[in-house]
C-alpha cells in the first residue's frame, strides 16, 4: 500500500493522550477518516472535536467490546486501512523487588492485553485492505534495568505479539504491515513548558511521532512489516 491518506480509514487507540491527539490531528489533516478510541470521555472529546474525527469510549480490556468497535468502524466505512495503538503506561522502582510484580499487574493489561484484543479484532480487515498496524515501544525493552523490569517486560511482550502479527500478515500473502516504532521516551509541549531548561536528550516529540506514523502509508510493505523503526539513536 502506498499513497496519500485521503480515503483511508484509520483507528487510533489511546487517542486522548498527548501522542494520540497529535496522531489524530495529523491523520485528519492528511485526509484520513479517523476512528478514535479512549477510556476517558473528556480526553477523547477534546482530541476529536478540533479535527472532526469520530470518537468512542472503548474498554480495550474487553475483547468483545474491542471487536464490536472495530466491526462497527468497518461496517460504517466499508474498510479499515490502519490501526495506531497508543495505549500506554509506566511504572518504575529502585530495584528488582516484589514491587515489580505489582507494577506488572498494572502494566501487562495496559500494554499487552489491549494490544492483543485490538490486533485480533482488526487483523482480517487489515489483511483485506493491505493496511498498517503500528505500536510504539521503548528502547528499554531491549535493555531492561532492575528498576524498570515490569515496564521493559511488558514492552517486550507487546513487541513479540506485534512481530507475530507481522508473521501472520506474511503468511496470508497480504500487503499489510505490522510495525514497531522505538523511542526512548515521548515529549510534548506541556512537558517542555514544565521543564524549560531540560534537554530531553533522545526524546521523540509527539508531533514527530505523528509525522512518522502518517508516513507509513507512503512506504512499501517490505520496509515495514516485522520491522523495528528507531526514532531515537539506536544503542
N, C-alpha and C positions, 0 to 999 in steps of 0.2 A: 504494500500500500504506500503510495506516495501522493503528494498533492497538498492543497490547502485544507484548512479546517472547515471551510464553508460546506454545509450539508452534513458534516459529521455529527454524530450523537455520542456524547462523552459523559460518563457517570463519574462523579467525584465524591469520595467519602472523606469524612473529616473536613468538610467544606467550610465549617465555621472558624477554624483556626487560622492563624496568620498565613501559613502556606496554602491552605485551602482557598482562602479568599483571593490570594494572588493568582492561583491557578484558575479558579472560576472566572476571574476578571479577564485573564489573558485568553482563555479559550473562547469566551463570549466575544471579545474584541476581534478574534480571528474568524468569527462567523459560525462557530460550532453551537449546536443546541446542547446546553449543559443541564444535566440532571444531578443536582447537588443533594447530598445527604449528610446529616449530622445528628448527634444525640441531644443537642441543645437548641431549642426552637429559637430563642432570641439571637444566638450567634448565627444560626442558619438564615434567619430573616434578613439580618444585616448583610450577610455575604451575597445573597441573591438579589436584594432589592435594587441595588445600583446598576446592575447589568442585565436585569430582566431574565435571569436564569430561573429554572423551576427548582423548588426545594421540598424536601420531605424528611420528616424525622423518621429515622430507621434505627432499630436496635440491631446492630450487626452481630451481636452475640446470639441472636435468634436466627437460626438458619432458615426457617420458614419465612420469617419477616423479610430477610435479606433477599430471598428468591422472589417473593411477592413484589418487592420493589423493582428488581431488575426485570422481571417478566412484564411488569406494568410499563416500564420505560420502553421495552421492545414492542409491546403491543400498541402503544400510542404513537410511536415514531417509526415503527417498521424495521428498526435496526439498532445495533449498538456497536459503535466504532472504537470505543476505548473505555477503560476504567483506570482512574488515577486513585490509588489507595493511599490516603494520607492520615489514617488513624494512628495517633502517636501516644507517647507516654514515656516517662523516665523515672527511675528510682536508682539511688546510689547510696553507698555507705563507705565506711572506713576500712573494711576488710571483708574477708570471706567468713562470714559468721551466719548464725541461724537467721539473722535478719534478712539475708539474701533470699531465703525461702519465702518470706513474707513479700518481698519485692517481686519474686517470680509469680506469686499468686495474683498479683495485680497486673503485671506486665504481660504474662502469657495470654490471657484473654484479649487484651487490647491489641497487642502487636502480632499475635499469631492466629488466634481463632477468628477474629474479624476478617483477616486476610483469607483464611480458608473458606469461610462462608461466602465472601464476596467473589472469590475466583471461581468457586464451584458453580455459583449461580450464573456467572457471566460467561463461562467457558464456551459453551456451544454457540452463543451469539457472536462471540469474538472470532471463533473459527469460521463462522459463516461470512462475516464481514471482512476478515483479514485485519482485525483490529489490533489495538495496543493495550497491554496491561502493564502498569508501572507502579513500583513501590519504592519508597525511599528508605534506604538503610544507613547504617553508620559505620565509619571506619573502625570503630571499636569492636564490631562483630568479629573481625579477624585478628584482633589483638586485645583480648579481654584482660582486665585487671581484677584484682581481688575485690575492689570496691564496686565495680560495675558488672559483676558476674551475671546477675539476673538479666540486666538490660542487654548485655552482649549475647547471652544465650538466646534470648527471645528474638533479637535481630537476626542471629544466625539461623534460627529455625524458620523465620519468615523468608530469609533468602533461599533456604533449601526448598521450601514449598514453591517459591516463585520459579526456581530453576526446574522443578518437577513440572510445573505448568508449561514452561518453555518446551520441555521434552514432549509433553502431550500435544502441544501445537505442532511440533515437528513430525510426530508420528501420524497426526491427522492429515499431513500434507498441506497444512493451512499456511496462508500468508500472514498469519498473526504472530505477534511477538510479545513475550513477557520479559521485561527489562528491570534491572535493579539500578537505581541511582544512589551512589555512595557519597555521603557528606561527612564532614567532621561534626558539624552542628549547623543548625539553621539560624539565620539572623533576620530580624525585621526592624522597621523603623522605630518601633516602641523600645526595643532593646537598645538601639543606638541612642535614643533620646535619654534613656535612663542612665546610660553609662557613656557619656560623650567622649571620654578620654580613653576608653578601652580600644584595643587594637582589633580584637576579634579575628586573630590570625587563622586563616584556613576555613573560616566560616563561609557558608553559602547564603547569600541574601535570597529571600523567598521570591523576589522578582526574577532573579537569575535562574532559580529552580523552575519557575513557571515558564520562562523562555525556553529552557532545555526541554521541558515536557511537551510544550506545544510544537516544538521542532521535530518530535519523534514521528509525526505523520509525514514528514518530508524525507525521511531516511529509509533505505531499503531494509527489509526484514532481516536479511543476513547480517547486518551490522548490529542488530538489536536483540534478537531472540536468544535468551540464555546468557546475555552479557551483563557485566557489572561496569557501569559507566561512572568514572570518578569525577566528582565536581569539586574535589579538594585534592591537594597533592598526594599522590599515591606513595605510601611508605616503601 
